[in-house]
Amino acid sequence: MSRYGYDGYTAVAIGGHLLAPDNFREDPIHHGYGGIPESAWHPPRVRVVRPGDRVPQPIRRAVWSFWSAPYRLQHGRHWVDDISHALSWILSFRLASRHFPETALVTDDWGYELLIRRLRLPFGEVTVTLNGLAGQNPSWWALGKLYAYREQSEPFLHIDNDVFLWPGFPAEGLSGEVIAQNPEHAPVSDVGYYRPTAVATAIRATGGFLPPELGDYIDNAGDVALCTGVIGGTAVPLLRHYADLGIRLVESAENRAAWRRLAPLEDYNLVVEQYLLGALCWGGSAIDVHCVFGSQHETFREEIAVAQRFTHLIASAKSDLRYARWLAHRVRNHFPADFEIVRRVFGDQ
């Protein structure tokens, strides 16, 4: 059953190893990532960071964001329980803070209470900018992330709280103008989990706002998005412009009629965040794109996932009891003080 763009064959990287259903491993191309055949598609050339890579001025700043409304109202991607959600934050923050000397959290009052006051995570900088999203539709779970991108004024890497950067992750090699997890196949036809043509058609039919960069990319059959499990880069003005466009797409009064035509809105976060970023990277002048993986297919190859020391609990993996147990085991063994805090906060659930 499809859920926000990913079907039952979606693989997840976990513990540095890639896990997927056995039948997917036998034929990863034709079983389809998100139900889209990949055999005829070739990913664009990107720079791929590899273990051992070093650059003179690597990115030093790691950023997380948490708009609590989608989580509290169960929009977007669900965790097994509040404990698993809390453990994911601990593991994501503790691992990445070993790689990046500067850490920041962009959240709201509810998120501040949970992550700072209750879980006591020592982010170097915390803002509650996302209080400004009160009243926005929580179906737009990517909106908080876009606000966090727009807030940055220096090179950064935004890390989702379901992404874990293990010791050995090549953080010292990150230097691209735009950095993302991997390029992703996003055909303009509406057969897959990206449906950019549906968005453009609805906006144009209702006289709404469609960024020229996005409209041109769709009209020219642009078929590359960027997976934003991690996202950032050194081209901060470009990234802030991208965030501005995504926010305006969602929030503009001009687009209300268009969004009323499209449902469920959760499905269109991928267009507003990941496809729009692809349009800005490949729809105009050349941009230096730096990725953890060179393609979607690479993310399914166990030996590459192991080498990159990168884990992303994609979509419905977060509601899998196996991974909930795995999270508890990792935090209990590697960050026992944090685990005891979680036990005190949530008790035995």
Secondary structure, DSSP 8 states (H G I E B T S, - for coil): --BTTB-TT--EEETTEEE--HHHHH-HHHH-BTTB--TT------EE--TT---SS---EEEEEE-HHHHHTT-SS--SSHHHHHHHHHHHHHHHTTT-SEEEEEE-HHHHIIIIIIS----SEEE-GGGGGTTS-TT-TTHHHHHHHHH--S-EEEE-TTEEE-TT--GGG---SEEEEEEEE--SSTTSS--HHHHHHHHHHTT----HHHHHHHHTT--EEEEEEEEEES-HHHHHHHHHHHHHHHH-GGGHHHHHHS--GGGGHHIIIIIHHHHHHHSSS---EEESSSSHHHHT-HHHHHHHTEEE--GGGGG-HHHHHHHHHHHHHH-HHHHHHHHHHH---
